[in-house]
Amino acid sequence: MAFLSLLVGWKVFENVHVNFLPVGHTHEDIDQMFSRFALHNRLHNATTSTDLLNNCKNAFYPVPLTGNVGSQANIKDAIDQHPDFTKFKDITEVQAFFISRDAQGLPVCM
């Protein structure tokens, strides 16, 4: 949520809709894909990121596009210290959020 708010604040997106749905009960294609990944990875060791990507490719059809991310920014400390973002911890129920900018251009969540 915090990262999405940053993207809206930085004007990467005008607004963002976020939905938290019950795990495994959405009947979306992505649920089926990750279910296949989990099953395949239980049966096949992956000791490297390349092994993991190959397992994912072999677990699902059509074969998903995969790739390695060389590095990723760590913004956790900044997010954890921001008072507006602490209210999003431990979201466990079905919820929907809309993130946009207010009149001053700051991200707001509704």
N, C-alpha and C positions, 0 to 999 in steps of 0.2 A: 504494500500500500504506500509506504513511504517513498519507495523508488518511483512508483507511478506518479505520485504527487510531485516529485522532483522533475520528472519528464514534462508534466503539464506546466510547472513553474518555469522551466527552461524553454517553453514553447516548442518542444518537440512534437507534442500533440495539443490540439485545442481542448480536448476533454477525453476522459477515459471512463468506460463502464466496467465495473468489476463485479463478478458474481461468485459467491462461495456456495457451492452446491454439495449435497451429501456425497461422500466418497462412494463410488461404485453404484450409485442409484440414479445417475443422470441419463444413462443409455446413450451417451455421446460416443462417437467413434474413438475419441482419445482414451476413454475408460477401457475400451477393448484392447487398444494398442498397448497401454501400460500394463494391463493384466497379462498379456502375452509376453511382454518384456520380463515381468516379474517371474512368471512360470519358467521361462527359458533360462533366466539367470540362476534360478534355484538348482537347475540341473546341469549347468555348464559354468565352470570356473571362469572368472575374469580377473586376472592379476594385473592387467594394464588397461589403460584407457582404450587402446586399440582393440583389446579383447572384448571390452564392454560394448564398443561400437559394433563390432562384428556380431556379438550376441544379439544386439538389437536388430541388426539387419536380417539375421537368420530367424528371428522370432515372429516376424510379421510380414504379411503380404497385402498390398504391394509393399515392396521394400522401402522403408523410410529413408529419406535423405539424412545423413548424419555427418558430423564433423567435430573436430577437436577445437575447443576454445583455449587458446594459449595462456590467456590471463584474464582476470576479472577484477574490477574495482571492488574494494571492501569499504562499504559506506555504513556498516553496522554501527560503529561507535557514534558517528554523527547522528544517525537516525535514532539510536537509543537515548540520546541526550535531548532530542527535540521534544518539547512537551506535547505538541499536537499529534505526534505519531504514537505515543504510548497507549492511546485509547484503542489501537488496533491489535493489541497483543491477544493471543489465544482465541482467535475467532473460531468457534466450534459449531455454530448454527448457520442455517441458510440465511444469507444476507446478500444484499445488492448495494453497491456504492456507485456514486457518480462523482468524479473529480473534475473540476473546472477551475477557472480563474475568477477572482472577484474584481471589483472596479479598479483596485490598485494593481491588478495583475498577479496577485498571490494565489497559490492553489488553495482551494476549499473543497471539502468533501461533504456530500449530502447523502 
